[in-house]
Amino acid sequence: MDRTEALSSLTAPGSPYELEEVELYGRPCLAFRLGPPTLRDLFERSRSDEPFLVYEQERLTFEEAWAQAGRIAAVLREEYGVAKGDRVAISMRNYPEWITTFTAVTSIGGIAVAMNALWQPDEMAYGLNDCGAKVLVADEERLERLARQSATSADLGILAVRARDLRDLRGARHLEEAIAAVGSPEMPAADIEPHDDATIFYTSGSTGHPKGVVSCHRNVVSALLSWELDAHASARMAGTELRPPAKQPSTLLAVPLFHVTGCHAVYLSSYRAQRRIVSMYKWDVERAAELIEQEQINSVLAPAAMTGDLVAAAARTRRDLSSLALVGGGGAPRAPEQVRGIDRTFKRAKPNTGWGMTETNAIGTGIVGKEYLDHPESSGRCSAVLQIRIVDEGGNTQSAGVRGELQVRGTSVFRGYWNRPDANEETFVDGRWMRTGDVAYLDDEGFLYIVDRIKDLVIRGGENVGCGSVEAALLEHPDVVEACVYGVPDERLGEEIGATIYASAKIDPAALREFLAPRLAAFAIPRYLRFADAPLPRTASGKILKRQLREEAAAIVA
C-alpha cells in the first residue's frame, strides 16, 4: 500500500481518523471529526492510573497529574481571577509543575504562555508585558532574574515553583502552599470552543524582539492527531498495523517544554498513547543513557547535537540501550552520516525526523525508518491535514526539483502573531498560505528537502551560495562535529564565505579546503575559517546562533 492509499483508508468516513472540512480563521481546513475538540477534552479522556511523569524520585500517574492541575486551576481562578482568554506565563525548567500548570491553564480557557527559560531579565520583562500576563508561574532561577528588573506590571501575580527565598518578589506565593490549601482536586468548569486561543509560544527572535505565536485548541489537537495518523500510515505502507503495546511506552524528555517540540511532540502527544515521560534536571548524556536503561525508555526526541552525543555514548558505554525503538530529531537537520549512525548503533531503533515550525505547532512533514535511510537529507512528506508548495519570487508554484520558498497552509497553522498585524501581513499570502522563509524543493515522490533559510543565502560576487550546502560538505569531514556558515562583509565581492567549526581534533585549514574542493564549487569554499574550542552556541530549540557567530567573525575580519 502506498502513502496515498494508506491515508485514504485511515481517514475514510467512519474511521477513527475521519476527516471533515471546517473553517478556521476564515480558512477552509481539514479536521479530525472524532478527535478531542479541545485540550481539556484530551486531558480528561486520558485519565488513568498509568504512570505519567517521572522526575528524579518523583512520580505522578495521569490521574494524579490531572488532580494537581485541578488544584492549580482552582488557585488561578479563585485567587487570581484568571478567566477565559487571560494569559498565564510559565517559566521554568522541565519540572512536573510545567506540565500540570499548562494543563490547568488550558483546561479553564486561559492562554498558556510558554516563556523561554533562557531569557534574561529584560527579555522576561518584555515577554510578560507583551502578552499582558495576569500570572507568572516560575521556578527559583527565573524568579531571581525577574527580581533584577522592575519593568513588569505591578498587578502581575507570581506563583513560585521549587523556590526558597521570595523576599525580593512582591506578593509572590509558593505554588505548593497555594494548592495545599485547595480542598477539592476537581477541575473548575469552563466553556471552551475549539477555535479559542490556547497557547502563545515565542519565536527565537534572531532579530529584534521575539514574536508571540498564538494557536487555538484545534490547531494543537490537529497536530497531535496528525502524528498518530502518520504513524498508522507508515505501518500500513509496511504491510502491518499498529497494535497497543504489551508494555507501557515511555519517552525521554530531552528538549525544553517551552519549545513546541517538547510541549507538543513529547508532552501532549503522550496522553492518548498513555506514554510515560521521564525528564532530567538538565541534559547529561551519561545520565540519559542511565535512564534509558533503568526506565526501559522506548523513544527519545532530541536536536542533532544531543542525538550525536547519544550515538557516541551508546558506542562507548556498557549501558543496555536496546529498549530504544525510535530516535527522533527536529529543530535543525541532521547530517546524513548521523542518520546512518543511528541505524548502525542501536539494535532496533528507527531514526526519524521532520520539519515543522512554532507557527505550525511543530508539525509539517515527517520521515522515519527505511524511508529516512533512503532519503537522509529529506524532512519527509507532508502531513495529511496540511498542504505545502514551493513558489518563486512571483508566487508561481515550482515543479519537482526546483528550489523556491516553502509555504504551508492547513489546520495546525497558527492564528497569527500576538499584537503584530504588521508581521501577520508579511507572513500570510492571501490570508491562507504562510510564508516559512525556508528555501526548499520537493522531489517527484513528494519528499521535502530544506535547502536553506532565505536570509542565509550568501551573495558572493553575484553568486548565490546556500549556507546549508556548505555546512553539509563540512560535516562530511570525519573530525568536524558542528559547522556554521555565514556571509562576511567583503569590499570587493560584497560578501565572502565564512565558517565557524567545532571539531573533535585539530584540523589544518589548508587540508580542510583541500577536502572541500571536490565537494563544492570554488566560490563556495569558505575563505574565513574559525575553530571553536567548545560546541557552538545554540538556541533552546537546538538551532545554532548563526547571527552571533557571523557578528563575531565580521568583527575579527574588520
VOGU-3710 file (C-alpha; in Angstrom, 3 decimals, decimal comma):
1> mdrtealssl> 0,000/0,000/0,000  1,410/3,409/-0,936  1,041/6,511/1,225  -1,979/7,877/-0,628  -3,856/4,582/-0,273  -2,899/4,276/3,397  -4,094/7,779/4,248  -7,315/7,342/2,248  -8,210/4,160/4,119  -7,372/5,657/7,518
11> tapgspyele> -9,352/8,872/7,007  -12,421/7,374/5,296  -15,920/8,013/6,728  -16,457/6,010/9,908  -12,749/5,503/10,600  -11,122/6,795/13,819  -9,219/9,436/11,826  -12,102/10,516/9,605  -11,543/13,999/8,213  -14,124/16,698/7,625
21> evelygrpcl> -13,843/20,171/6,165  -14,216/23,056/8,620  -13,471/26,762/8,585  -10,795/28,089/10,908  -9,777/31,755/10,973  -11,719/32,153/7,733  -9,605/29,470/6,068  -11,009/26,113/4,844  -9,262/23,278/6,704  -9,480/19,531/7,316
31> afrlgpptlr> -10,251/18,487/10,894  -10,493/15,152/12,680  -14,218/14,577/13,204  -13,826/12,201/16,167  -10,817/13,796/17,851  -10,954/15,677/21,160  -12,363/19,162/20,425  -10,130/20,902/22,977  -7,061/20,242/25,076  -9,279/19,878/28,142
41> dlfersrsde> -11,104/17,034/26,396  -7,749/15,465/25,561  -6,668/15,569/29,204  -9,981/14,328/30,637  -10,289/11,437/28,202  -6,757/10,308/29,074  -7,142/10,000/32,867  -5,799/6,696/34,177  -3,691/5,118/36,905  -0,813/4,523/34,488
51> pflvyeqerl> 2,492/6,248/35,391  2,811/9,561/33,531  5,578/11,819/34,873  8,933/10,709/36,249  11,390/13,288/37,599  14,215/12,145/39,851  12,411/10,236/42,642  9,027/11,847/41,925  6,282/10,004/40,047  2,775/11,032/39,049
61> tfeeawaqag> 0,101/8,983/37,318  -2,148/10,544/34,679  -4,875/10,773/37,321  -2,575/12,389/39,894  -1,316/14,921/37,333  -4,925/15,800/36,461  -5,760/16,250/40,152  -2,751/18,528/40,689  -3,751/20,520/37,607  -7,264/20,855/39,047
71> riaavlreey> -5,883/22,403/42,237  -3,653/24,793/40,287  -6,642/25,787/38,154  -8,659/26,498/41,309  -5,897/28,760/42,655  -5,647/30,614/39,351  -9,377/31,165/39,089  -10,344/31,805/42,714  -7,313/33,731/43,954  -6,072/35,461/40,825
81> gvakgdrvai> -9,292/35,791/38,859  -7,987/34,029/35,754  -10,832/33,891/33,235  -11,218/32,737/29,655  -8,641/34,412/27,436  -6,359/35,544/30,278  -2,685/34,826/29,855  -0,705/32,799/32,386  3,050/32,681/31,761  5,112/29,576/32,584
91> smrnypewit> 8,878/29,962/33,010  10,893/27,105/34,490  12,954/24,004/33,860  11,263/20,795/32,741  9,709/20,266/36,145  6,422/18,342/36,538  4,815/21,671/37,519  5,383/22,972/33,988  3,107/20,254/32,683  0,445/20,461/35,381
101> tftavtsigg> 0,322/24,268/35,121  -0,089/24,121/31,337  -2,859/21,561/31,820  -4,583/23,789/34,365  -4,427/26,973/32,312  -5,687/25,484/29,051  -8,397/23,470/30,848  -10,109/26,589/32,208  -9,936/28,567/28,974  -6,801/30,537/29,796
111> iavamnalwq> -3,918/31,015/27,382  -0,700/29,273/28,419  2,326/31,433/27,570  5,430/29,260/27,248  8,281/31,601/28,138  11,821/30,824/27,057  13,599/29,697/30,233  16,897/31,080/28,897  15,594/34,634/28,731  17,427/37,197/30,814
121> pdemayglnd> 15,653/39,852/32,970  14,932/42,371/30,194  13,676/39,626/27,879  11,448/38,237/30,608  10,007/41,687/31,216  9,373/42,139/27,505  7,557/38,813/27,191  5,403/39,362/30,287  4,418/42,860/29,209  3,923/41,906/25,560
131> cgakvlvade> 1,438/39,128/26,324  -0,130/41,010/29,228  0,281/38,080/31,617  -2,048/38,048/34,608  0,007/35,441/36,480  3,559/34,124/36,211  4,347/30,592/37,407  8,139/30,286/37,617  10,973/28,468/39,345  13,685/29,982/41,518
141> erlerlarqs> 16,198/30,708/38,759  13,663/32,632/36,685  12,352/34,493/39,749  15,876/35,591/40,655  16,191/37,112/37,194  12,790/38,749/37,468  13,816/40,371/40,753  16,647/42,198/38,935  14,266/44,370/36,915  11,164/46,397/37,653
151> atsadlgila> 9,566/46,815/34,239  6,721/44,327/34,751  3,167/45,175/35,706  2,534/45,812/39,406  -0,609/43,699/39,048  1,278/40,571/37,971  0,533/37,615/40,228  3,514/35,355/40,951  3,458/31,690/41,939  6,858/30,240/42,818
161> vrardlrdlr> 7,874/26,663/41,980  10,625/24,915/43,987  11,845/28,264/45,318  13,188/29,116/48,761  13,522/32,878/49,295  10,749/35,127/47,948  11,688/38,285/49,875  12,689/40,199/46,741  9,409/39,457/44,947  6,364/41,461/45,945
171> garhleeaia> 3,283/39,352/46,572  4,834/36,092/45,396  3,440/32,846/46,816  4,733/29,298/46,847  2,661/27,217/44,433  2,944/24,188/46,701  1,437/26,091/49,634  -1,297/27,622/47,481  -2,529/24,301/46,115  -2,258/22,589/49,525
181> avgspempaa> -4,985/24,923/50,727  -7,343/23,838/47,940  -9,888/21,342/49,206  -11,176/19,588/46,104  -8,970/18,489/43,200  -11,883/18,829/40,782  -11,083/20,879/37,692  -13,244/24,040/37,629  -15,906/24,101/34,919  -15,158/26,010/31,723
191> diephddati> -16,835/26,739/28,392  -14,128/26,216/25,759  -14,506/26,055/21,976  -12,041/24,509/19,506  -11,288/27,923/17,984  -10,476/29,589/21,327  -6,870/30,699/21,824  -4,922/28,164/23,892  -1,208/28,945/23,674  1,385/31,599/22,973
201> fytsgstghp> 4,883/30,398/22,104  7,561/32,978/21,400  9,785/32,599/18,364  13,551/32,590/18,788  13,844/36,277/17,923  17,121/36,212/15,992  16,440/39,842/15,031  14,587/42,327/17,216  12,068/41,238/19,817  10,576/37,738/19,647
211> kgvvschrnv> 7,024/37,389/18,346  4,235/35,626/20,217  2,734/32,811/18,121  -0,948/32,359/19,012  -2,650/28,992/18,446  -6,078/27,657/19,315  -7,119/24,287/20,710  -7,935/22,938/17,242  -4,505/23,957/15,941  -2,752/21,961/18,658
221> vsallsweld> -5,047/18,910/18,726  -4,811/18,666/14,945  -1,035/18,397/15,160  -1,238/15,648/17,783  -3,663/13,501/15,798  -1,693/14,097/12,612  1,361/12,429/14,152  -0,811/9,460/15,109  -2,236/9,260/11,602  1,239/9,364/10,046
231> ahasarmagt> 2,391/6,526/12,321  -0,561/4,352/11,305  0,023/5,197/7,635  3,702/4,202/7,879  2,670/0,868/9,404  0,194/0,149/6,619  2,765/1,052/4,000  4,996/-1,597/5,607  2,174/-4,149/5,491  1,435/-4,123/9,225
241> elrppakqps> -0,948/-2,494/11,704  -0,101/-0,588/14,865  -1,233/-2,550/17,908  -1,466/-1,454/21,549  1,923/-2,251/23,119  2,157/-5,082/25,638  4,084/-2,765/27,971  3,521/0,933/28,617  5,598/3,035/26,200  7,991/5,619/27,604
251> tllavplfhv> 9,966/8,585/26,302  12,907/10,669/27,477  12,188/14,408/27,594  15,397/15,829/26,146  14,115/19,170/24,807  12,613/22,159/26,644  8,875/22,164/27,229  8,741/25,835/26,228  9,519/24,716/22,677  6,701/23,218/20,599
261> tgchavylss> 8,742/20,059/20,043  8,956/19,367/23,766  5,432/20,539/24,535  3,550/19,001/21,613  5,601/16,136/20,177  6,657/14,795/23,586  4,317/16,018/26,343  0,894/16,437/24,710  1,238/13,517/22,329  1,854/11,242/25,322
271> yraqrrivsm> -1,738/11,482/26,587  -3,601/9,360/24,047  -0,632/6,996/23,808  -0,607/6,681/27,638  3,136/7,171/27,374  5,337/7,720/30,419  7,576/10,816/30,306  10,977/10,746/32,016  12,701/14,117/32,475  16,070/15,323/33,735
281> ykwdveraae> 17,234/18,450/35,562  19,373/19,259/32,523  20,769/17,369/29,546  23,543/14,989/30,532  24,317/12,229/28,063  25,649/9,810/30,685  22,534/10,319/32,813  20,380/9,971/29,694  21,954/6,598/28,896  21,436/5,510/32,503
291> lieqeqinsv> 17,753/6,480/32,418  17,165/4,746/29,080  18,476/1,504/30,582  16,862/1,949/34,000  13,414/3,066/32,791  13,432/0,929/29,625  12,754/4,023/27,539  11,416/3,406/24,043  11,911/6,772/22,368  13,906/9,976/22,570
301> lapaamtgdl> 13,392/13,150/20,574  16,365/15,499/20,592  18,230/18,056/18,452  21,021/16,796/16,227  23,799/17,716/18,678  22,192/15,776/21,539  21,429/12,840/19,245  25,095/12,795/18,265  26,018/12,714/21,965  23,717/9,752/22,476
311> vaaaartrrd> 25,077/7,829/19,488  28,619/8,374/20,776  27,625/7,349/24,303  25,933/4,200/23,025  29,092/3,233/21,197  31,307/3,572/24,272  29,028/2,786/27,199  28,163/-0,573/28,684  24,598/0,568/29,220  21,912/-1,558/27,600
321> lsslalvggg> 20,049/0,808/25,273  18,230/-1,916/23,378  14,835/-0,702/24,615  15,046/2,291/22,248  12,705/1,875/19,300  12,758/5,428/17,962  15,424/8,141/17,928  13,803/11,297/16,645  15,037/14,753/15,868  13,906/18,218/14,909
331> gaprapeqvr> 14,758/21,899/15,166  17,673/21,539/12,752  18,595/18,950/10,089  20,853/16,023/10,807  23,914/15,198/8,779  23,192/12,091/6,643  26,001/10,211/8,365  24,279/10,688/11,730  21,099/9,158/10,301  23,073/6,110/9,246
341> gidrtfkrak> 24,909/6,126/12,579  21,632/5,756/14,481  20,745/2,738/12,366  24,168/1,159/12,937  24,443/1,919/16,641  21,081/0,899/18,080  19,755/-2,635/17,848  16,194/-1,805/16,820  15,760/1,977/16,998  14,466/3,665/13,876
351> pntgwgmtet> 15,742/7,144/13,053  13,117/9,773/12,389  12,842/13,494/11,826  10,503/16,085/10,424  10,077/19,690/9,524  7,777/21,996/11,431  7,674/25,432/12,990  6,331/27,104/16,084  3,790/28,614/13,691  2,619/25,156/12,539
361> naigtgivgk> 2,556/23,702/16,059  5,630/21,583/15,308  4,072/19,547/12,510  4,629/19,799/8,779  6,449/16,864/7,251  7,861/13,652/8,693  10,040/10,714/7,776  11,048/7,554/9,634  12,887/4,258/9,300  13,842/2,932/5,876
371> eyldhpessg> 12,433/5,955/4,063  14,705/8,175/6,156  17,706/5,962/5,490  16,892/6,083/1,767  16,391/9,873/1,863  18,683/11,021/4,718  18,725/14,652/3,604  14,938/14,897/3,393  12,499/16,175/6,008  9,814/13,799/4,788
381> rcsavlqiri> 6,382/14,085/3,217  3,534/16,408/4,101  1,042/15,768/6,885  -2,450/14,800/5,754  -4,085/17,922/7,226  -1,618/20,335/5,658  -0,624/21,432/2,200  2,786/22,650/1,144  4,037/24,298/-2,009  7,267/25,734/-3,383
391> vdeggntqsa> 6,987/29,128/-5,049  9,294/31,559/-6,831  9,551/35,265/-6,054  6,449/35,909/-8,134  4,377/33,380/-6,205  4,367/30,793/-9,004  4,339/27,166/-7,908  7,569/25,378/-8,811  7,830/21,924/-10,341  9,625/18,992/-8,722
401> gvrgelqvrg> 13,308/19,592/-8,119  13,124/23,382/-8,484  14,004/25,464/-5,460  11,884/28,241/-4,052  10,247/29,397/-0,863  8,342/26,799/1,135  4,788/27,838/2,002  2,243/25,929/4,083  -1,454/26,050/4,929  -3,836/23,868/6,909
411> tsvfrgywnr> -5,395/23,094/10,250  -2,352/23,338/12,505  -1,216/26,743/11,183  -1,419/29,396/13,899  -3,909/32,255/14,122  -1,287/34,992/13,964  1,299/36,887/15,987  0,154/38,470/19,255  -0,486/42,179/18,688  1,586/42,154/15,474
421> pdaneetfvd> -0,670/42,860/12,473  2,422/44,035/10,571  4,084/40,652/10,979  0,866/38,857/10,019  0,700/40,906/6,830  4,243/39,859/5,933  3,685/36,202/6,825  0,370/35,282/5,214  -0,240/35,254/1,461  -3,895/35,863/0,528
431> grwmrtgdva> -4,697/35,251/4,193  -4,172/31,494/3,742  -0,680/30,430/2,717  2,007/31,006/5,334  5,470/32,027/4,223  8,065/29,969/6,063  11,218/31,765/4,944  12,743/28,381/4,097  14,309/27,649/0,706  13,310/24,127/-0,308
441> ylddegflyi> 12,290/21,790/-3,096  10,066/18,748/-3,499  11,171/15,659/-5,396  8,992/13,528/-7,687  7,771/11,425/-4,734  6,760/14,412/-2,606  9,748/14,326/-0,251  10,682/17,761/1,040  14,271/18,986/1,097  15,064/22,117/3,116
451> vdrikdlvir> 17,987/23,795/1,419  18,423/26,966/3,431  16,812/29,938/5,042  16,176/32,727/2,560  18,153/35,156/4,695  21,016/32,645/4,976  21,943/32,897/1,315  25,373/34,440/0,868  25,697/36,510/-2,305  29,370/36,383/-3,279
461> ggenvgcgsv> 30,203/38,407/-6,347  26,729/37,774/-7,767  26,816/34,047/-6,999  24,227/32,736/-4,561  25,737/30,306/-2,057  23,452/28,263/0,183  24,878/28,047/3,682  23,240/24,655/4,233  25,071/23,025/1,349  28,444/24,303/2,589
471> eaallehpdv> 27,659/23,154/6,131  26,723/19,691/4,812  30,047/19,443/2,992  31,989/20,477/6,095  30,129/17,904/8,194  31,331/15,140/5,863  34,836/15,654/7,284  35,339/12,952/9,945  36,639/15,425/12,547  34,027/18,145/12,073
481> veacvygvpd> 31,325/17,885/14,759  29,440/21,146/14,125  29,630/23,781/11,396  28,002/27,153/10,894  28,363/29,010/7,599  27,562/32,679/7,023  28,420/35,721/4,959  31,316/38,010/5,951  31,312/41,567/4,518  33,843/41,991/1,709
491> erlgeeigat> 34,657/45,257/-0,061  35,308/43,657/-3,452  32,757/40,847/-3,626  30,066/42,156/-1,295  30,304/39,036/0,870  32,758/36,225/1,384  32,064/32,810/2,836  32,896/32,328/6,494  32,532/29,296/8,743  32,873/28,551/12,433
501> iyasakidpa> 33,709/24,933/13,174  33,796/22,777/16,265  35,975/19,713/15,684  36,962/16,625/17,638  40,610/17,043/16,615  42,824/19,815/15,283  42,283/20,436/11,569  44,695/22,225/9,254  42,731/24,911/7,328  44,551/24,177/4,069
511> alreflaprl> 43,813/20,467/4,401  40,149/21,212/5,100  39,861/23,355/1,981  41,507/20,560/0,008  38,899/18,184/1,441  36,118/20,526/0,298  37,494/21,047/-3,217  35,777/18,031/-4,805  32,581/18,686/-2,915  31,940/22,386/-3,512
521> aafaiprylr> 32,368/24,928/-6,270  35,483/27,031/-5,732  33,447/30,135/-4,877  31,561/28,230/-2,141  34,643/27,104/-0,190  34,958/29,273/2,933  37,651/31,918/2,815  37,393/32,590/6,534  37,636/29,630/8,911  37,285/29,889/12,678
531> fadaplprta> 37,730/26,920/15,004  35,817/26,891/18,276  37,098/25,274/21,458  33,605/24,212/22,572  30,296/23,202/20,974  28,717/26,050/19,031  26,161/28,205/20,878  22,554/27,228/20,226  19,068/28,398/20,967  16,938/26,280/23,297
541> sgkilkrqlr> 15,310/24,674/20,255  18,666/23,392/19,017  19,411/25,938/16,272  22,942/27,306/16,081  23,149/31,024/16,906  24,289/31,967/13,427  23,821/35,690/13,895  26,164/35,719/16,899  28,873/33,734/15,093  28,518/35,917/11,995
551> eeaaaiva> 28,977/39,085/14,037  31,999/37,649/15,834  33,638/36,719/12,528  32,853/40,100/10,943  34,416/41,918/13,912  37,647/39,944/13,551  37,852/40,473/9,782  37,178/44,186/10,129
//
